[in-house]
Amino acid sequence: PTRRSSDLRYYHAIYVANTIIANDGKMTNFSTADNNQLVGEAYMMRAYCHFLLANLYAEPYTKVKPDTTRGVPLSLEADVNAVLTNSSLAQVYAQVESDIDKAYSLMNKDSWSQGFNYRFNKISAQALKARVELYKGNWSGALQAAQNVITAHPALQDLTVSSPTLPNSYKSDESIVSLEQVMTATYARAGQVADDLLSLYKVGDYRYDYYYNQLTASVTTVSKGGGGDYRSTFRSAEFYLIAAEASAQLGDLTTAKTYLKQLMAKRYMASLYPQYASDVDALSQEDLISYIADERLREFAFEGHRWFDLRRTTRPAMQRTYNGNTYQLNANDSRYTLRFPTEAIEANPDLARWNPNK
């Protein structure tokens, strides 16, 4: 699955995961360790897909009362005839966290060799936990899980060296899990980078040079996708920035700035980094949180994070013009949450109903 897949593909992946979970201990020609690893990966897949579905088709956890807010249907059995009904957002997140904990207890692989690192590993359970807690606004939980990831997988891809591997490649030092393709070749060729995004990159930021390709004075395309190498689900830079954001929200500005600067040192020209680091050291709590949000945009542009970041935080107004037509998204617009697909509701009318007291 990818973060751009339809809901049916997510539920298909969940069905496969449920089938593996249902056959725990029944699979032949497997050692106990291999059985546990595979079943653990199935729990991870189920958790990850339910989490993504909730963040596409349900209101953001941080903006509502989760106990009384519609989530998405939970699919916990390998039954193609099951008629799914909605669960509360709190129930969905609770199931996701339960599945993460189960996956962590079963998996025994801390990493996979290059080419097999599309598979979940033990570190990825902490990675998903950090992201879940971040989206919940549970800063202490997000910080602890992010620190666990950093301790186990501290490597950051160094963009200050000549011709580096891009951080979102499955070959990158940062790769924890490289399941999802960042961007297909079609999107990479067609996509034109907005000026307001490009303006966020400072002089001496190597990401501007490596992430983008300036074709003309007015046309810039994306270089960090379009090929099979560019696959990234979890990479270590995310957890430095989660740790930074969570620490800043908790008021520990020294720790937040330390994590942020560790990433910046691998992204900025050596002669300019000291000044940028000094600028960060001077930031107030409010300005630091804003700076980290911009840093997430600079770092993860076109990797599928931005929409979710906007949903869980400020949900700002946005306006874009394409082929002469202007499209407006208002602040806190209801369209920050996708509607269930019409064909899904036609097939299962229960999806259109929600009783928080049931």
GIDA-V836656 format. One line per field, one symbol per residue. phi: phi as a letter, one per 30 degrees, with the letter a starting at -180 (. if undefined). psi: psi as a letter, one per 40 degrees, with the letter a starting at -180 (. if undefined). Layout:
phi=???
psi=???
This chain:
phi=.bdcddddddddddddddddddceicdchbddddddddddddddddddddddeddccbddedcbcedccdcbdccbbdbdcdcdbdcddddddddedddddddddcdbcdabdejcddddbdddddddddddddddidddddddddddddddbddbdcddcdhddddcddddddecbbdcddaddddddddcdddddeddddeidddddcdbbddbdcbbccccajbdddbacbbdeeddddddddddddicdddedddddddedccceedceeddddddddddeddddddddddddddceicjcdedddddcchddbbbcbhicccccddhddddcddeeedddddbedddcabdcd
psi=iieeiiddddddddddddddddeheehifhidddddddddddddddddddddddedeiihdeeihddehhbihhheigheehhiiiiiddddddddddddddddddiehdiiihdeeeiiiddddddddddddddefgddddddddddddddgehhhheeihfihideieeidehdhgdhhdhiddddddhhhiddddeehiheheddddeihhdadehhiheeaeiddghhdhiddddddddddddddeegdddddddddddddedihddedddddddddeiidddddddddddddddehfeedddddddebegiiihihhfehhhhhihfideehiiiiddddddgdddeihhee.
